[in-house]
Amino acid sequence: MGSQGRLLTVERMCQLGEVSRAGFYRSLQEKAPRQEEIEVRAQIQALVLFHHHRYGSPRITRALRNEGLVVNHKRVERILREDNLLTMRHRKFVTTTDSQHSHAVYLNLAKRMELTGINQLWVADITYIRLREEFIFLAVILDAFSRRAIGWALDRTLQSRIALHALHDAVSRRQPPAGVVHHSDRGVQYACSEYIAALHAYGMQPSMSRPGCPYDNAMCESFMKTLKQEEIYANEYRDLEDLKSHLEAFIDGYYNRLRLHSALDYCSPERFEAQQTPVADGEVRAARLLSF
């Protein structure tokens, strides 16, 4: 205990003893295995509560290792099961795409790109969210390099304005250079003349999935699946404004800033971007084009 009767934290004890967290936990495991088990359980419970039951055993394991705890995924799975801390059940994911239209469609450029930095390839998609008395539609744009959600919009209809609002939001946040490839499915919201004109005005190149190939836009659809499983299905929303408030907290406050992403070596999108080598003023980092 400290001078005021408070328990010292593990971090503070390691600082005072000039040892690493990993060294502390290894010693604890050898000399006091029961106390070490209690500490591991406490850390797992804290992570599960902090991430609102969104993390499964792989991310919990990586987060514990980042804190210096010596654990493997089988042990984490056992504790999660014994303490009834398993992640929420998944529901079926449904997408909404209307590709029966007369607008022009564009070549799939995304399949030819090998990304080297942000603002090279943006991917877009739309899905629906069911509230108590109505359906709300959500349009999202991700930066494919970092998986970061860079623009999103909600609306009560599937008119093109929802996709345009998400696009304007992304451009406002990122201020991208000319030449960004914008990839989407062949839905009318992305193929309509108003949306294509906006892409050209921003200096972007349209790219669209091949017919009958939903996996071409799998990255954005994966984000939508994560959003529904970890946020939408876990809550009930009073109305559109309540939903918007929750989505802002999840997308901007949690997913982009805190959620570990397996495709980014268990970094969050924000941290992954921060680790990249800065680009000098006036320089554009181009993606490498792969041959067919």
C-alpha positions as CSV (number, residue, x, y, z in Angstrom):
1,M,0.0,0.0,0.0
2,G,1.0,3.6,-0.6
3,S,1.4,6.2,2.1
4,Q,-2.3,7.0,1.9
5,G,-3.5,3.4,2.1
6,R,-4.1,2.9,-1.6
7,L,-3.0,-0.2,-3.5
8,L,-0.2,0.4,-6.0
9,T,-1.0,-0.5,-9.6
10,V,1.0,-3.1,-11.4
11,E,2.4,-0.3,-13.7
12,R,3.5,1.7,-10.7
13,M,5.1,-1.3,-8.9
14,C,7.0,-2.1,-12.1
15,Q,8.3,1.5,-12.3
16,L,9.4,1.4,-8.7
17,G,11.1,-2.0,-9.0
18,E,12.6,-1.1,-12.4
19,V,11.3,-4.3,-14.0
20,S,9.1,-4.8,-17.1
21,R,5.5,-5.8,-16.9
22,A,6.3,-9.1,-18.7
23,G,9.0,-9.8,-16.1
24,F,6.6,-9.1,-13.3
25,Y,4.0,-11.4,-14.6
26,R,6.5,-14.2,-15.3
27,S,7.7,-13.9,-11.7
28,L,4.1,-13.9,-10.4
29,Q,3.2,-16.9,-12.5
30,E,6.2,-18.9,-11.0
31,K,5.9,-17.7,-7.4
32,A,2.2,-17.1,-6.9
33,P,0.2,-18.9,-9.7
34,R,-3.1,-18.4,-8.0
35,Q,-2.6,-14.7,-7.7
36,E,-1.4,-14.6,-11.3
37,E,-4.6,-16.4,-12.4
38,I,-6.7,-13.8,-10.6
39,E,-4.8,-11.0,-12.2
40,V,-5.3,-12.5,-15.6
41,R,-9.0,-12.9,-15.0
42,A,-9.3,-9.4,-13.8
43,Q,-7.5,-8.0,-16.9
44,I,-9.7,-10.1,-19.2
45,Q,-12.9,-8.9,-17.5
46,A,-11.7,-5.3,-17.7
47,L,-11.0,-5.6,-21.5
48,V,-14.3,-7.3,-22.2
49,L,-16.2,-4.6,-20.4
50,F,-14.2,-1.8,-22.0
51,H,-14.8,-3.1,-25.5
52,H,-18.5,-3.9,-24.7
53,H,-18.1,-7.7,-25.5
54,R,-16.9,-6.9,-29.0
55,Y,-13.5,-8.6,-28.6
56,G,-13.1,-12.3,-29.1
57,S,-10.2,-14.4,-27.8
58,P,-7.6,-13.4,-30.5
59,R,-7.9,-9.7,-29.8
60,I,-8.2,-10.2,-26.0
61,T,-5.0,-12.3,-26.2
62,R,-3.1,-9.7,-28.2
63,A,-4.2,-6.9,-26.0
64,L,-3.1,-8.8,-22.9
65,R,0.3,-9.5,-24.5
66,N,0.6,-5.9,-25.3
67,E,0.3,-5.3,-21.5
68,G,3.0,-7.8,-20.7
69,L,0.8,-10.7,-19.6
70,V,2.1,-14.2,-20.6
71,V,-1.0,-15.9,-22.0
72,N,-2.1,-18.0,-25.0
73,H,-5.4,-18.0,-26.8
74,K,-6.5,-21.3,-25.4
75,R,-6.2,-20.0,-21.8
76,V,-8.1,-16.9,-22.8
77,E,-10.9,-18.9,-24.4
78,R,-11.2,-21.0,-21.2
79,I,-11.5,-18.0,-19.0
80,L,-14.0,-16.3,-21.3
81,R,-16.1,-19.5,-21.3
82,E,-15.9,-20.1,-17.6
83,D,-16.7,-16.5,-16.7
84,N,-19.5,-16.2,-19.3
85,L,-17.6,-13.5,-21.2
86,L,-17.9,-14.8,-24.7
87,T,-18.7,-12.3,-27.5
88,M,-22.3,-11.7,-28.6
89,R,-24.0,-14.1,-31.0
90,H,-23.7,-13.1,-34.6
91,R,-26.8,-12.4,-36.8
92,K,-27.1,-12.8,-40.5
93,F,-25.6,-9.8,-42.5
94,V,-27.7,-8.4,-45.3
95,T,-26.6,-5.9,-48.0
96,T,-28.8,-3.7,-50.1
97,T,-27.7,-3.1,-53.8
98,D,-29.8,-2.1,-56.8
99,S,-27.7,-2.6,-59.9
100,Q,-30.6,-2.8,-62.3
101,H,-30.1,0.6,-63.9
102,S,-29.1,2.2,-67.2
103,H,-26.1,4.2,-66.0
104,A,-22.6,3.5,-67.1
105,V,-20.4,1.1,-65.0
106,Y,-16.7,1.3,-64.6
107,L,-13.7,-1.0,-64.8
108,N,-12.6,-2.6,-61.5
109,L,-9.3,-0.7,-60.8
110,A,-9.1,-1.8,-57.2
111,K,-8.1,-5.4,-58.2
112,R,-5.0,-4.0,-60.0
113,M,-3.7,-1.9,-57.1
114,E,-1.0,-2.6,-54.5
115,L,-1.4,0.0,-51.9
116,T,1.5,1.9,-50.3
117,G,-0.2,4.6,-48.4
118,I,-3.5,6.3,-47.5
119,N,-5.7,8.2,-50.0
120,Q,-5.0,5.8,-52.8
121,L,-8.0,3.6,-52.7
122,W,-11.3,4.4,-51.0
123,V,-14.1,1.8,-50.8
124,A,-17.8,2.5,-50.3
125,D,-20.9,0.6,-49.4
126,I,-24.5,1.1,-48.2
127,T,-26.5,-1.0,-45.7
128,Y,-29.7,-0.7,-43.7
129,I,-30.3,-0.6,-40.0
130,R,-33.7,-1.5,-38.6
131,L,-35.1,0.7,-35.8
132,R,-38.3,0.0,-33.9
133,E,-40.6,1.6,-36.4
134,E,-38.5,2.4,-39.5
135,F,-35.5,1.5,-41.6
136,I,-32.5,3.8,-41.7
137,F,-29.8,3.5,-44.3
138,L,-26.1,4.0,-43.7
139,A,-23.4,4.8,-46.3
140,V,-19.8,4.4,-45.4
141,I,-16.4,5.1,-47.1
142,L,-13.2,3.4,-45.9
143,D,-9.6,4.1,-46.7
144,A,-8.5,0.7,-48.0
145,F,-4.9,1.1,-46.8
146,S,-5.7,1.6,-43.2
147,R,-9.3,0.3,-43.0
148,R,-10.2,3.6,-41.4
149,A,-13.8,4.8,-41.8
150,I,-13.3,8.3,-43.2
151,G,-16.8,9.3,-44.2
152,W,-20.4,8.2,-43.4
153,A,-24.0,9.4,-43.6
154,L,-27.4,8.3,-42.5
155,D,-30.7,8.8,-44.3
156,R,-34.3,7.4,-44.3
157,T,-34.1,6.8,-48.1
158,L,-31.8,5.1,-50.5
159,Q,-31.6,8.1,-52.9
160,S,-28.2,9.2,-54.2
161,R,-27.9,11.9,-51.6
162,I,-26.9,9.4,-48.9
163,A,-23.9,8.3,-50.9
164,L,-23.0,11.9,-51.7
165,H,-23.2,13.0,-48.1
166,A,-20.8,10.2,-47.1
167,L,-18.4,11.2,-50.0
168,H,-18.5,14.9,-49.0
169,D,-17.8,13.9,-45.4
170,A,-14.8,11.8,-46.4
171,V,-13.4,14.6,-48.6
172,S,-13.9,17.2,-45.8
173,R,-12.0,15.0,-43.3
174,R,-9.1,13.8,-45.6
175,Q,-8.6,16.6,-48.2
176,P,-7.2,14.0,-50.6
177,P,-4.9,14.7,-53.6
178,A,-6.2,14.1,-57.1
179,G,-6.0,10.6,-58.3
180,V,-7.8,8.6,-55.5
181,V,-9.6,5.5,-56.8
182,H,-13.1,5.3,-55.5
183,H,-14.4,1.7,-55.5
184,S,-18.0,0.6,-54.9
185,D,-20.5,-2.0,-56.1
186,R,-22.7,-1.2,-59.2
187,G,-25.6,0.2,-57.2
188,V,-27.5,3.1,-58.7
189,Q,-26.4,5.5,-55.9
190,Y,-22.8,5.2,-57.1
191,A,-23.4,4.9,-60.8
192,C,-25.8,7.9,-61.2
193,S,-24.6,10.9,-63.1
194,E,-24.7,13.1,-60.0
195,Y,-22.3,10.9,-58.0
196,I,-19.9,10.3,-60.9
197,A,-19.8,14.1,-61.5
198,A,-18.9,14.6,-57.8
199,L,-16.1,12.0,-58.1
200,H,-14.7,13.8,-61.2
201,A,-15.0,17.2,-59.5
202,Y,-12.8,15.8,-56.6
203,G,-10.3,14.4,-59.1
204,M,-11.2,10.8,-58.3
205,Q,-11.4,7.7,-60.5
206,P,-14.5,5.5,-60.3
207,S,-14.0,1.8,-59.9
208,M,-16.8,-0.8,-59.6
209,S,-17.1,-4.5,-58.7
210,R,-17.6,-7.1,-61.4
211,P,-21.2,-8.3,-61.8
212,G,-22.0,-11.2,-59.5
213,C,-18.8,-10.7,-57.5
214,P,-19.6,-9.3,-54.1
215,Y,-16.1,-10.3,-52.8
216,D,-14.7,-7.4,-54.9
217,N,-16.0,-5.1,-52.2
218,A,-15.4,-7.4,-49.3
219,M,-13.4,-4.9,-47.2
220,C,-16.3,-2.5,-46.9
221,E,-18.8,-5.3,-46.4
222,S,-16.6,-6.7,-43.6
223,F,-16.7,-3.3,-41.9
224,M,-20.5,-3.3,-42.1
225,K,-20.6,-6.8,-40.6
226,T,-18.4,-5.7,-37.7
227,L,-20.5,-2.6,-37.2
228,K,-23.7,-4.6,-37.0
229,Q,-22.4,-7.4,-34.8
230,E,-20.5,-5.2,-32.4
231,E,-22.8,-2.2,-32.2
232,I,-26.1,-2.4,-33.9
233,Y,-27.2,-5.8,-32.6
234,A,-26.1,-4.9,-29.1
235,N,-28.3,-1.9,-28.7
236,E,-31.8,-0.5,-29.2
237,Y,-32.1,3.0,-30.5
238,R,-35.0,5.5,-29.8
239,D,-34.8,7.2,-33.1
240,L,-32.5,8.5,-35.9
241,E,-30.7,11.0,-33.7
242,D,-30.0,8.4,-31.0
243,L,-28.6,6.0,-33.7
244,K,-26.4,8.8,-35.1
245,S,-25.0,9.5,-31.6
246,H,-24.2,5.9,-31.0
247,L,-22.6,5.4,-34.5
248,E,-20.4,8.5,-34.0
249,A,-19.1,7.0,-30.8
250,F,-18.5,3.6,-32.3
251,I,-17.0,4.7,-35.6
252,D,-15.0,7.7,-34.7
253,G,-14.4,7.0,-31.0
254,Y,-14.0,3.2,-30.9
255,Y,-13.4,1.5,-34.3
256,N,-11.0,4.1,-35.8
257,R,-9.1,4.9,-32.6
258,L,-9.2,1.8,-30.4
259,R,-10.3,-1.5,-32.1
260,L,-7.4,-3.8,-32.9
261,H,-7.6,-4.9,-36.6
262,S,-6.1,-8.3,-37.5
263,A,-5.3,-7.2,-41.0
264,L,-3.2,-4.3,-39.5
265,D,-1.1,-6.6,-37.3
266,Y,-3.5,-5.8,-34.5
267,C,-3.2,-2.1,-34.6
268,S,-6.2,0.3,-34.7
269,P,-6.6,2.2,-38.0
270,E,-5.6,5.5,-36.4
271,R,-2.5,4.0,-34.9
272,F,-1.6,2.2,-38.1
273,E,-1.8,5.5,-40.1
274,A,0.3,7.2,-37.4
275,Q,3.1,4.6,-37.8
276,Q,3.4,5.3,-41.6
277,T,6.3,7.4,-42.9
278,P,5.1,10.9,-43.5
279,V,4.8,12.2,-47.1
280,A,6.6,15.4,-47.8
281,D,4.5,18.5,-48.8
282,G,3.5,18.4,-52.4
283,E,4.4,14.7,-52.8
284,V,1.8,12.1,-53.7
285,R,2.5,8.5,-52.8
286,A,1.2,6.4,-55.6
287,A,-0.1,2.9,-55.5
288,R,1.7,0.3,-57.7
289,L,-0.5,-1.0,-60.5
290,L,-0.5,-4.8,-61.1
291,S,-0.8,-6.2,-64.5
292,F,-3.8,-8.4,-65.4
